[in-house]
């Protein structure tokens, strides 16, 4: 959601602890998501693939942030992108539990 009073990702005091791909079970389907775990919240993004294919050497000229994991850099170079799926989850409201694989 748009919030004109504050950009939640702009804090200079926020640290990215971990990031990675995950399959999210959403009612009757599986959703390909990419998680960003910051020191104060968890951000879940939906992975989208660009329908347009880049040709030949055009892929190498797409600028990618060097601090991202090689997996995410490669995904972005292939025309993919992530959109925020829902509001960030503050870590003080997050409960993590081990579950049996389905």
C-alpha positions, 0 to 999 in steps of 0.5 A: 500500500502507498504510504506518503508519510514514510518509505519503509525501505529507506532507513539507513539503520536497517540491515538485510540479514537474509534473502531467498526464494521460497514456495508459499502455499496459498489455499489451493496453489503454490506461489513462487516468492522471494523473501527479504529478512531485515533486522526489523521486518520480513518482506514477502515479494511475488516473483514475476517474469517479464514476458519479453525476452532480451536478446543476445548480449543485451542481458549483460548491460542491465545494471544490477545491485552488487549486494544482491545474491547471485540468484537474484542478480541472474533473475533480474538480468533475465527480465524478472522482478519482484513486487511486494505481496503484502505489508511487511511483517514486523519481527516482534509480531512474527512467530516461526514454527517447524512444520512437517513437509506436506 
